[in-house]
Amino acid sequence: MTVPSHVIAHALCEEGPVYVYDLAVLRQRLARLDALPIRRKQVHFATMANDNPQVLSEIAAAGHGAFVNSARHLSLALSAGFSPDRIIFASSNMTPDEMRHCHSCGVHLVLDSLAQVETFDAMASRDTAIGVRVNVGSAIDAPDIADEPSYRFGLLPEELTCAVERVRRLRICGVHSYFGTDIMSPATLAEGLRRLVNVAVSLPDLSYVDSGGGFGVPEEVGAPEFDLDTYGRLVAAELSGLESRLGRPVKLVIEPGRWLVAPIGWFFVRVVDVKRRPDRIFVGTAASVAQFPRPLVYPEKARHACEIVTCERSRALADRPIWLSGNSTYSRDFLARSVTLPEPEVGDLIAFHHAGAYCRSMVTRFLGKEMPVEIALDATARQSQLLSVAE
């Protein structure tokens, strides 16, 4: 059994589906980011990965920043204790009212197009610093960074000079790019940063480069993790080269999302029914993909290792694949497909690993399911916080 016993103990107290987060694990992962050998860096957690208030407060208390892309997440970040100067707001197709709101809050804006830069330039206070998103390629649908001019986000590199020439009130002091998600190769992310750096040198007021996140999370518990040490060495070399070219310091902004919080969370469900079929076993659970939505949004990619945590006796592995289904009439309501487990029994508690990211933050009203209970465990305070969330 690989789920920590103290996590299971709290999950057993709930009858319905429940998320459990271990904030001690979160602190450990934040410490690993702090240890990266990059002289000038700033971590901004991507709140779309997990907008749980206790998780956000823990990250803010550690002195890190937030990366948000909606007014709601901006409000959550401010309430969680992130100061405005530690919040980056980056979105596409922002309305003038959204820009005014961000400006009045004092947060840093990253804009997505020439037109968006011109719109904000007309309303901003003089000498307001902004960043711009630049499309220098991605590895979203490929193993390596490749040019992708059809990618909808960001300015093209050749538009960057136009942006600098057109602003009157703004200072474009940073560039941002997003290279993909769940990238396991540090060299791929370093190549993306190299491309971004080569574009960024043209900015006269450059003070930071933001290479996004994208650090990979392995599907299987115990599998080799993303090599953070190698990433740190490669990126530090790129930043050192940039600073040498410019003759001044430049900060690196990183936006870890799934890497930071996926391993801090587990999702627990009860087995309520078992149907044996010739080629598989359907195991019905008291939850739905509306409540555990990564398999709903990414049915071909989302895989969460799972295990039965209430086996009191040894059980042999089932003789056929197991499909863990949700409690709805939606034909695609599967929390896991074709997995290998001991044959579950009614009443078993099943745990899904890596449920701390893009799970609770993606819960949907589709199918009419309620928000699952959430429990945040704080080992430092030796207490747990039960969250009753009404969305």
C-alpha positions as semicolon CSV with decimal commas, in nm:
position;residue;x (nm);y (nm);z (nm)
1;M;0,000;0,000;0,000
2;T;0,148;0,335;-0,103
3;V;-0,103;0,585;0,037
4;P;0,024;0,721;0,371
5;S;-0,167;0,577;0,666
6;H;-0,254;0,916;0,812
7;V;-0,414;1,014;0,480
8;I;-0,620;0,695;0,470
9;A;-0,731;0,747;0,830
10;H;-0,894;1,078;0,742
11;A;-1,050;0,944;0,422
12;L;-1,211;0,659;0,615
13;C;-1,406;0,912;0,819
14;E;-1,608;1,016;0,514
15;E;-1,886;0,819;0,348
16;G;-1,886;1,006;0,019
17;P;-1,609;1,094;-0,223
18;V;-1,330;1,297;-0,065
19;Y;-1,011;1,475;-0,162
20;V;-0,732;1,467;0,095
21;Y;-0,431;1,699;0,065
22;D;-0,113;1,666;0,270
23;L;0,033;2,014;0,314
24;A;0,359;1,866;0,445
25;V;0,420;1,720;0,099
26;L;0,346;2,060;-0,052
27;R;0,607;2,222;0,171
28;Q;0,863;1,960;0,069
29;R;0,805;2,029;-0,299
30;L;0,823;2,405;-0,248
31;A;1,158;2,353;-0,075
32;R;1,284;2,164;-0,381
33;L;1,197;2,462;-0,599
34;D;1,369;2,696;-0,355
35;A;1,685;2,484;-0,387
36;L;1,710;2,524;-0,765
37;P;2,054;2,671;-0,846
38;I;1,910;2,978;-1,017
39;R;2,030;3,301;-0,859
40;R;1,729;3,515;-0,949
41;K;1,405;3,324;-0,966
42;Q;1,046;3,366;-0,861
43;V;0,786;3,091;-0,833
44;H;0,428;3,175;-0,929
45;F;0,190;2,885;-0,871
46;A;-0,062;2,833;-1,152
47;T;-0,386;2,851;-0,953
48;M;-0,588;2,677;-1,222
49;A;-0,415;2,356;-1,110
50;N;-0,570;2,372;-0,762
51;D;-0,768;2,665;-0,622
52;N;-0,824;2,513;-0,278
53;P;-0,794;2,801;-0,025
54;Q;-0,571;2,607;0,216
55;V;-0,334;2,507;-0,064
56;L;-0,317;2,866;-0,188
57;S;-0,259;3,003;0,162
58;E;0,027;2,759;0,222
59;I;0,202;2,868;-0,099
60;A;0,149;3,236;-0,018
61;A;0,283;3,189;0,336
62;A;0,602;3,040;0,187
63;G;0,663;3,370;0,009
64;H;0,582;3,258;-0,343
65;G;0,355;3,414;-0,602
66;A;0,043;3,321;-0,796
67;F;-0,027;3,300;-1,168
68;V;-0,398;3,356;-1,242
69;N;-0,611;3,395;-1,552
70;S;-0,953;3,499;-1,422
71;A;-1,106;3,758;-1,192
72;R;-1,230;3,481;-0,965
73;H;-0,884;3,333;-0,920
74;L;-0,744;3,681;-0,869
75;S;-0,988;3,730;-0,582
76;L;-0,899;3,389;-0,438
77;A;-0,528;3,467;-0,456
78;L;-0,568;3,800;-0,279
79;S;-0,786;3,638;-0,010
80;A;-0,526;3,362;0,038
81;G;-0,258;3,617;0,124
82;F;-0,073;3,676;-0,204
83;S;0,026;4,043;-0,225
84;P;-0,065;4,216;-0,554
85;D;0,301;4,248;-0,649
86;R;0,328;3,869;-0,627
87;I;0,041;3,803;-0,868
88;I;0,071;3,768;-1,245
89;F;-0,253;3,788;-1,443
90;A;-0,220;3,635;-1,789
91;S;-0,512;3,561;-2,015
92;S;-0,618;3,600;-2,375
93;N;-0,893;3,817;-2,521
94;M;-0,923;4,033;-2,210
95;T;-1,198;4,294;-2,203
96;P;-1,115;4,657;-2,117
97;D;-1,306;4,613;-1,789
98;E;-1,089;4,314;-1,696
99;M;-0,777;4,515;-1,770
100;R;-0,900;4,806;-1,556
101;H;-0,979;4,572;-1,269
102;C;-0,633;4,413;-1,277
103;H;-0,471;4,756;-1,300
104;S;-0,670;4,885;-1,003
105;C;-0,566;4,580;-0,800
106;G;-0,200;4,647;-0,875
107;V;-0,119;4,307;-1,025
108;H;0,121;4,245;-1,312
109;L;-0,039;4,188;-1,652
110;V;0,093;3,964;-1,928
111;L;-0,082;4,049;-2,255
112;D;-0,143;3,824;-2,551
113;S;-0,158;4,036;-2,867
114;L;-0,062;4,368;-3,023
115;A;-0,422;4,486;-2,999
116;Q;-0,440;4,394;-2,629
117;V;-0,117;4,587;-2,565
118;E;-0,256;4,894;-2,742
119;T;-0,586;4,874;-2,550
120;F;-0,412;4,861;-2,213
121;D;-0,161;5,128;-2,316
122;A;-0,450;5,371;-2,365
123;M;-0,577;5,330;-2,008
124;A;-0,276;5,245;-1,793
125;S;-0,084;5,477;-1,566
126;R;0,238;5,606;-1,716
127;D;0,539;5,376;-1,676
128;T;0,328;5,068;-1,595
129;A;0,535;4,753;-1,639
130;I;0,383;4,463;-1,833
131;G;0,487;4,136;-1,991
132;V;0,385;3,993;-2,326
133;R;0,329;3,636;-2,427
134;V;0,540;3,529;-2,724
135;N;0,495;3,222;-2,941
136;V;0,844;3,074;-2,982
137;G;0,721;2,719;-3,033
138;S;0,572;2,444;-2,821
139;A;0,589;2,075;-2,738
140;I;0,217;2,034;-2,677
141;D;0,166;1,766;-2,941
142;A;0,527;1,662;-2,999
143;P;0,821;1,535;-2,792
144;D;1,039;1,837;-2,879
145;I;0,994;2,212;-2,910
146;A;0,889;2,301;-3,263
147;D;0,771;2,616;-3,439
148;E;0,395;2,640;-3,435
149;P;0,274;2,967;-3,595
150;S;-0,086;2,840;-3,587
151;Y;-0,079;2,827;-3,205
152;R;-0,342;3,073;-3,087
153;F;-0,153;3,225;-2,794
154;G;0,092;3,511;-2,796
155;L;0,263;3,752;-3,027
156;L;0,481;3,618;-3,304
157;P;0,847;3,701;-3,243
158;E;0,851;3,951;-3,529
159;E;0,564;4,142;-3,363
160;L;0,762;4,213;-3,048
161;T;0,944;4,513;-3,196
162;C;0,610;4,654;-3,312
163;A;0,474;4,626;-2,958
164;V;0,770;4,821;-2,818
165;E;0,731;5,092;-3,079
166;R;0,359;5,138;-3,023
167;V;0,344;5,178;-2,645
168;R;0,342;5,524;-2,490
169;R;0,255;5,459;-2,125
170;L;0,369;5,101;-2,082
171;R;0,711;4,944;-2,033
172;I;0,738;4,594;-2,175
173;C;0,977;4,442;-1,923
174;G;0,909;4,071;-1,957
175;V;0,829;3,789;-2,197
176;H;0,627;3,478;-2,128
177;S;0,584;3,150;-2,310
178;Y;0,418;2,815;-2,247
179;F;0,581;2,507;-2,394
180;G;0,343;2,229;-2,295
181;T;0,236;2,013;-2,004
182;D;0,374;1,696;-1,845
183;I;0,710;1,735;-2,019
184;M;0,953;1,486;-1,867
185;S;1,264;1,607;-2,050
186;P;1,449;1,900;-1,885
187;A;1,635;1,954;-2,213
188;T;1,304;2,022;-2,391
189;L;1,210;2,296;-2,147
190;A;1,562;2,438;-2,160
191;E;1,537;2,455;-2,539
192;G;1,211;2,645;-2,505
193;L;1,377;2,892;-2,269
194;R;1,668;2,931;-2,511
195;R;1,424;3,027;-2,786
196;L;1,250;3,273;-2,554
197;V;1,578;3,428;-2,443
198;N;1,686;3,483;-2,804
199;V;1,370;3,685;-2,862
200;A;1,378;3,863;-2,528
201;V;1,717;4,028;-2,583
202;S;1,551;4,279;-2,816
203;L;1,353;4,435;-2,530
204;P;1,528;4,747;-2,396
205;D;1,357;4,719;-2,056
206;L;1,382;4,342;-2,009
207;S;1,390;4,243;-1,642
208;Y;1,240;3,891;-1,647
209;V;1,166;3,592;-1,864
210;D;0,875;3,365;-1,776
211;S;0,912;3,013;-1,909
212;G;0,584;2,882;-1,766
213;G;0,570;2,540;-1,606
214;G;0,519;2,208;-1,780
215;F;0,727;1,991;-1,544
216;G;0,610;1,635;-1,597
217;V;0,444;1,405;-1,344
218;P;0,486;1,030;-1,404
219;E;0,171;0,821;-1,436
220;E;0,288;0,549;-1,198
221;V;0,366;0,605;-0,833
222;G;0,735;0,541;-0,774
223;A;0,834;0,591;-1,140
224;P;1,128;0,825;-1,211
225;E;1,031;1,186;-1,152
226;F;1,106;1,491;-1,359
227;D;1,480;1,561;-1,314
228;L;1,456;1,895;-1,135
229;D;1,831;1,913;-1,066
230;T;1,920;1,880;-1,435
231;Y;1,653;2,136;-1,522
232;G;1,803;2,378;-1,271
233;R;2,153;2,343;-1,412
234;L;2,041;2,386;-1,774
235;V;1,821;2,686;-1,700
236;A;2,083;2,854;-1,479
237;A;2,327;2,834;-1,771
238;E;2,073;2,996;-2,006
239;L;2,005;3,277;-1,760
240;S;2,374;3,336;-1,702
241;G;2,430;3,367;-2,075
242;L;2,143;3,613;-2,108
243;E;2,275;3,830;-1,827
244;S;2,620;3,832;-1,986
245;R;2,474;3,948;-2,316
246;L;2,272;4,225;-2,152
247;G;2,516;4,325;-1,881
248;R;2,244;4,334;-1,616
249;P;2,049;4,091;-1,396
250;V;1,739;3,916;-1,529
251;K;1,492;3,717;-1,321
252;L;1,343;3,383;-1,419
253;V;0,975;3,330;-1,344
254;I;0,851;2,972;-1,331
255;E;0,489;2,867;-1,299
256;P;0,467;2,515;-1,161
257;G;0,116;2,379;-1,157
258;R;0,063;2,004;-1,175
259;W;0,420;1,918;-1,071
260;L;0,382;2,109;-0,748
261;V;0,042;1,989;-0,630
262;A;-0,053;1,664;-0,805
263;P;0,143;1,447;-0,555
264;I;-0,002;1,623;-0,249
265;G;-0,357;1,495;-0,312
266;W;-0,557;1,172;-0,324
267;F;-0,918;1,112;-0,427
268;F;-1,110;0,842;-0,241
269;V;-1,429;0,664;-0,352
270;R;-1,638;0,376;-0,219
271;V;-1,730;0,070;-0,424
272;V;-2,108;0,022;-0,440
273;D;-2,153;-0,237;-0,716
274;V;-1,962;-0,502;-0,916
275;K;-2,062;-0,645;-1,254
276;R;-1,859;-0,925;-1,407
277;R;-1,860;-0,938;-1,786
278;P;-1,681;-1,178;-2,025
279;D;-1,394;-0,941;-2,102
280;R;-1,391;-0,703;-1,802
281;I;-1,526;-0,619;-1,460
282;F;-1,734;-0,305;-1,413
283;V;-1,683;-0,169;-1,062
284;G;-1,939;0,094;-0,971
285;T;-1,831;0,373;-0,737
286;A;-2,014;0,638;-0,538
287;A;-1,852;0,919;-0,738
288;S;-1,842;1,054;-1,091
289;V;-1,600;1,202;-1,342
290;A;-1,790;1,525;-1,283
291;Q;-1,623;1,518;-0,939
292;F;-1,292;1,367;-1,056
293;P;-1,276;1,533;-1,395
294;R;-0,929;1,481;-1,545
295;P;-1,048;1,151;-1,704
296;L;-1,350;1,342;-1,837
297;V;-1,151;1,626;-1,995
298;Y;-0,855;1,414;-2,109
299;P;-1,002;1,066;-2,164
300;E;-0,710;0,954;-2,382
301;K;-0,433;1,092;-2,161
302;A;-0,540;1,116;-1,798
303;R;-0,420;0,814;-1,602
304;H;-0,421;0,804;-1,222
305;A;-0,268;0,510;-1,041
306;C;-0,524;0,361;-0,805
307;E;-0,538;0,102;-0,530
308;I;-0,776;-0,055;-0,281
309;V;-0,683;0,072;0,065
310;T;-0,924;-0,133;0,277
311;C;-0,819;-0,490;0,191
312;E;-0,804;-0,672;0,525
313;R;-0,694;-0,995;0,359
314;S;-0,471;-1,079;0,068
315;R;-0,655;-1,094;-0,264
316;A;-0,531;-1,220;-0,596
317;L;-0,535;-0,989;-0,894
318;A;-0,857;-0,999;-1,089
319;D;-0,857;-1,230;-1,389
320;R;-0,965;-0,954;-1,628
321;P;-0,932;-0,575;-1,661
322;I;-1,128;-0,353;-1,423
323;W;-1,324;-0,048;-1,530
324;L;-1,408;0,189;-1,245
325;S;-1,735;0,358;-1,334
326;G;-1,921;0,656;-1,194
327;N;-2,268;0,676;-1,047
328;S;-2,451;0,841;-1,336
329;T;-2,617;0,746;-1,664
330;Y;-2,344;0,917;-1,867
331;S;-2,194;0,650;-2,090
332;R;-1,839;0,785;-2,051
333;D;-1,845;0,814;-1,675
334;F;-1,527;0,616;-1,605
335;L;-1,279;0,715;-1,336
336;A;-1,033;0,453;-1,466
337;R;-1,034;0,221;-1,765
338;S;-0,883;-0,124;-1,798
339;V;-0,672;-0,121;-1,481
340;T;-0,520;-0,414;-1,295
341;L;-0,633;-0,457;-0,934
342;P;-0,744;-0,728;-0,695
343;E;-1,114;-0,774;-0,765
344;P;-1,290;-0,501;-0,564
345;E;-1,580;-0,575;-0,333
346;V;-1,874;-0,363;-0,229
347;G;-1,764;-0,136;0,054
348;D;-1,400;-0,115;-0,053
349;L;-1,234;0,226;-0,046
350;I;-1,030;0,305;-0,358
351;A;-0,764;0,576;-0,368
352;F;-0,654;0,764;-0,680
353;H;-0,305;0,910;-0,668
354;H;-0,184;1,244;-0,803
355;A;-0,526;1,397;-0,746
356;G;-0,395;1,730;-0,620
357;A;-0,395;1,900;-0,961
358;Y;-0,659;1,966;-1,224
359;C;-0,915;1,768;-1,029
360;R;-1,103;1,977;-0,772
361;S;-1,037;2,292;-0,977
362;M;-1,209;2,129;-1,277
363;V;-1,512;1,992;-1,094
364;T;-1,821;2,061;-1,304
365;R;-2,194;2,094;-1,244
366;F;-2,242;1,855;-1,535
367;L;-2,449;1,557;-1,412
368;G;-2,566;1,752;-1,106
369;K;-2,306;1,612;-0,867
370;E;-2,209;1,790;-0,547
371;M;-1,862;1,916;-0,469
372;P;-1,673;1,642;-0,284
373;V;-1,552;1,702;0,070
374;E;-1,194;1,824;0,090
375;I;-0,958;1,770;0,382
376;A;-0,628;1,956;0,413
377;L;-0,386;1,793;0,656
378;D;-0,142;2,022;0,830
379;A;0,129;1,819;0,999
380;T;0,295;2,132;1,139
381;A;-0,018;2,241;1,323
382;R;-0,110;1,876;1,388
383;Q;-0,464;1,931;1,277
384;S;-0,684;1,882;0,977
385;Q;-0,919;2,127;0,816
386;L;-1,246;1,997;0,677
387;L;-1,371;2,204;0,388
388;S;-1,736;2,223;0,306
389;V;-1,729;2,384;-0,036
390;A;-2,038;2,515;-0,206
391;E;-1,961;2,629;-0,556
